[in-house]
Amino acid sequence: RYMQDILAAEGVPAKHGRDAYIDFKVKVKREMELREDEQGKVDFKELHLVENVVVGQILAEKIPAEKGTAGKSLFNRILPARDGKDVDLKPGKNTILSQDGMKLSAEINGQVVLSGTRLSVEPIYRVAGDVGPKSGNVMFLGSVHVGGSVLDNYEVKAAGNVEVRGSVQKAKIEGEGDIIIQSGIMGRDEAVVESTGGSVIAKFIQSAKILAAQDITVQESILHSHVEAGNEIVCSGRRAQIVGGVIRATKEVRARIIGSQAYTATQITVGTDPRILHQYEDLTRMVTETDTELKEKQREKSTLETRQKNDPETFGAEQVRRLKEAAEAIGTLTEKSKELKAEKEKLETYMEEMASEGKVVVEKEIFPGVIINIRNASYEVTERLTGVVFA
């Protein structure tokens, strides 16, 4: 046999074992991540810099080392193989290591932080400067501290408290806890700040929409804003005043000055929870819209019936179909109107039962142009008054 390779002897190479390693189940490096939507558009405000985790979520898993597999030489001698090196999965702050040391899970809601070789979960996310192009929108399952301001068209959403050292511009902030704005809110009619479970504290509020489950406390002024609190609204500073807009609180509204010398229209409502009031207003609107549509269908049905009676020869199949549809719509709308009105009556009864002893306290002066609503009563201020309480 010429010009052919003939196997005379064969060895088996040694296979060293793979070292153990940590398989991170979450993103541990803070890198900007831009995503396209279905239309291929990219929102550059959504940078996804925060890695949120929830209680019990697996953060990392240890993949064990493998043992080496020995080989043999051409002369059938054993070639030793090295076993893989082991590595420890170390728990960090607010994390739990499984009993076998193989899995690491989150003990609280928060953001993942990698320090050295340890993973931790931090309950507070800190933005050193402004919430803007550098940070992107912030969404965090804990509390958020902003060292600067929240700039136009950016958002902050937190499952805990939100504290902003600077100001809030034409932006949106939502938190389940307290929201503290140290330098005030200048919303230009587009800022929305909402605390779904706590209070809102700010130096001043101007041209913004502020909603709080508990209290709203302002050091200086509330100007031309829509402000609602589940408990009290208090302007407590030396220059505290409420001018313009809609102010609603369940128990009390208090300020040194309400209204202005220009007789600025200002509406204050107390004695009813603003959230229930919204439901009542929505029901009222739905009843009005349903009744209006019902009247239109009744008018259409009446017109068609008159035409059918007076000129049956020209009353064709299309007119018959329209008459049938109008009759069916009248039945449906009549039933819907009854249900909405019954629900509205129930809500009115509930509002009466839950009515609070609301009051408006004016420490210094109130001006004409202010309308005060306390439960079912309404009063329009027509002259300047000093040091009064409306209850």
N, C-alpha and C positions, 0 to 999 in steps of 0.2 A: 504494500500500500504506500504509494508515493504521494507527496504533496498534501497530506492530511494531518491534522492535529489529532494525536491520540492521548487521551487522559491516562496518565501514569500514576498520579497521586493527587489528592485533594484535601485541603484543610478547611476548617470552619472558623471564621473570624469571631473573636470574642465580642459580645454585645454589652456595652456598658449600660447600666440602669439610668433611666431619666430621673433627674433631680425632682424633688417635690416642688410644687409652686402654688401660688395663691391665685385662684380664679375669681377676679372681681366681678360681681354681678351688677355693679353700678358704675357710673362714670366718676372717676376719681380725680381727673384733671379738669381744671376750669378752662375749657376751650370753647370759643365761640362756635355755635352750631346753627347754621341757617338752613331752613327747610322750605321746600316749595309746596304750594297748595295744588289742588287738582287742576287749576288754570295755569300753573307754572309761575305763579307770582311768589315773590319772597318778601316777607315782612321783616325789615331790618330792625324793628323794635324788639322782635322776639329772638334774642340771642341764645337762650337756653343755657345760661351760665350756672344756674342753680340746679343741683341734683337733689330733688325732694325725695324723702323716704318716709314710710309709715311704720307704726309699731309692728314688730314681728317680721318685717321684710328681710329676706336674706341679703346680706351685703357682700359676703365673700365666702368662698368654699375652698378648703385645702385639698388639693389633688396629691395623693400620697406618692412617695418615691417608688421607683420600680427597682427590683433586684436585677443585677446583671446576669447575663447568660454566658457561661464559660464556652470557649471555643477549643479547637485542637489544631495542632500543627500538621505539616505534611508527614511528620514521623509519628503522628498519633499522640503527641504530648499535649497535656492540658494547658490551655491558654487562659489564665485567670481573668475575670471581668470585675469591674468596680460597680458596687451598688450605688444607686442614686443617693444624693445627700438629702437629708431631711430639712424641713423648715417649719418654724412655729407660726401658727395663726394667732396673733396677739390681739386681745380685745382692747378697745379704746374707751373713751368717755361715752356713756349712754349706749353701750352695745353689750350684747350677751353672747358668750361663747358656749357652744353646745358641750355636753359632758364628754363626748369623745374628741373634742378639740378640732372638729372638722368643719363646723359651720359657724358663721358670725352673723347675728341678726340685730336689728335696731330695737332699742328699748323705748324710744320716744319718737314722735314725729319731728322732722327737722331736715337739715342739710348734711350731706356727707362731707367730711373733711379728712384728708390723708395727711398725717404728720409722721414723717419717717416711714416706719413700716406698720403703723397703727391706724386703723380706721375709727373715727369718732363720728358721733351725730350731734350737731350743735343746734340748740333750740332757737338761736338768734342768728339772723342773716344781716351782716353789716355792709352797707354801701359807703365807702369812704368819702366819695364826693357826691355829685348830683345823680339822680336817676335820669339818664338821658342817653345819648348815642353810645357812650362807652359802656354803660351797664345794661342797656336795654330795659324792657319791662321786667318787673320783679314779681314773681309768684312763689310764695314760700309757705310751707306747712308749719309755721312757727311765728315768732315775732321778727319784725324788720326795723332796723335802725338806719336812717339815712343821714349821713353827715352833712350833706348839702341840701339842695332843693329838688323838688320834683318838677321837671320842665314840661313845656307844652306838649300835649298829645301822648304822654307816657302814663303807664299804669303801675300801681303797686297793689297787690292782693296778698293778704296774710291771714293765716289761721289763728294768729295771736294778736299782739299789740303792734301798732305802727307809730314810730316816733320820727319826726322830720325836724332836723335842726334848722333848716332854712325855711323857705316858703313853698307853697303849692300854687302852681300857675294853672293853666288850662289843662288840668290833668285829672285822673281818676284814682281814688284811693279807697280800698275796701278792706276792712279788718273785722275779725270776730271779737276782738277785745277793744281796748281803749285806743283812740287815735289822738296823738298830740302833735300839733303844728306850732312850733315855737315862733316863727316869724309871720304867721298869718296866711290867709288864702285870698288870692286875687284871681278869681276864676274867669272873668270876662264872659260870664253867662254860660260857660261850658264845663266848669270844674264840678266834679261830683265826689263828695267825701261821705262814706257810709260806714257806720259801726253797727254791725248786726247784733252785737251782744253787749256792748259797753257804751262808753261816753266819748264825746269829742271835745277837746280842749284846744283853743287857738287864741292867738293874740288879737286877730280881727278877722272878719269874714266880709268879703265884698264880691258881689255878682257871682254867687255860687249856689249849689244845691247841697245842703248838709242834712244827713239823716242819722239819728242816733237812737238806739234802743233804750238808753238811760238818759243821761244829762248832756246838755251842751253848755259849756262855760267859755265865755269870751271876755278878754281883759279890756278891750277897747270898744269896738263898734261892730254892728251887723248892718251892712248897707246893701239894699236892693238885692236881697237873696231869698231863696226858698229854704226855710230852716224848720226841721221837725224833730221833736224829742219825745220819747216815751215817758219821760218824767218831767224835768224842768229845763228851762232856758234862762240862763243868768248872764247878764252883762255886769261884771263886778268892778270894773276899773273906775278911776277918777273921771275919765272922759267917756264912760260907757253910754252908748246910745243905740237905738234901733230905728233905722230910717228906711222906709220903702220895703216892698216885697211881701212875702207871706210867712208868718211865724205861727207855728203850731206846737203846743205842748199839752200833755195830759193833765198836769197839775198846776204849774206856775210859769209865768213869764215875768222876769224882773229886770229893770234897767233904770239908770238915772234919768235918761231922756228918751221919749218915744215920739217919733215924728220929727218934723222940722218946721222952721219958719216959712218955708215955701209950701206948706200944707201937702207934703208928699203923701201919696196914697199908701197906707200901711194897713195890712190886715192881720189881726192877732186872734187866734182861736185857742181856747183852753177848755178843759173839762171833758174832753173826748180824746181817746188814744188816736193819734194820727193814722196809724195803720188801719184801724177799724174805719176811720173816716174815709180813707181811700177806697175801701171795699164798698162802703155805702155810696160814694160818688160813682164808682164803676157800675153798681147796680142801677142807680138812678139813670145814668147815661144809657144803659142797655134797655131799660124799660121805655125810655123816650124813643130810642131808635126802633124798637119793636112795634110800639104803638103807631109811630109814623108810617112804618112799612105796612102795618095792618090797615090803616086808613086808606093808603094808596091802593091796596088790593081790593078793599071793599068798594072804592070808587070805580076801579076798573071793572069789577063784577057787575056793579049797578049799571054802568054804561053799556056793557055787552048785553045784559038782560033786556034793557030798554030797546036796544037795536034789534034783538031777536024778536021781541014782541011786535015792534012797529014795522019791521021790514024782514020778515022771515025768509023771503025768496033769495035775498042776497047774503043771508047769514050762512056762510059756507063752513067746510070742515075745519079750516084754520081758526075761525072764530069760535067754533065749538070746543076745539082743543084749548084755546086760551081761556074760555069760560070755565072749563073743567079744572085747569091748572090754578086759576084764581081762587076757585072754591076750595081746592085742597090746601093752597097756601094760607087762606083765611083760617081754616081749621088748625093748621100747625102753629101759626102766629098767635092765635087766640090762646091756645094751650101754653105756649111759651110765655106769653104776657102774664097769664095767671100764675105760673110758677115763679117768674121773676118778682112779681109783686108780693107773693107770699114770702119769698126769701127776704125781700126788702123789709117787710113788716117784722119778720123775726129778728133781723139785724137791728131795726129801730128799737125793739123791745130790749134786746141785749145791750144796746148803747145806753138806754135809760137805766138798766140795772147796774151797769158798770161805770156810770157817770161819776167823775171825780169832782171833788170840791175845788174846781179850778179858780184861779185868780190871776189878775194882772197887777203887779206892784210897780208904781211910778215913784221913784225916790225924789225926783226933782221936778220935772215938767213934762206934760204931754200936749201935743199940738192938734189942731183940727186937721182932718184928712185921715185920721186913724179910726178904723172900724174894729170894735172888740166884740167877739162872739164867745159867749160862755154857755156851753151846752146848747139849748134851744133859743136862748135870748141873744139879741144883737143890739149894740149901742154905737152910734156914730158920734165921735167927739166933734163938737161945733165951736168950742172955745178953749182957750189955753187954761189948763188946770195945773196945779202944783201939789206935789206930795199926796197923791190919791191912790186908793186901792179899789180895783173893780173885782167884785166877787158875786 
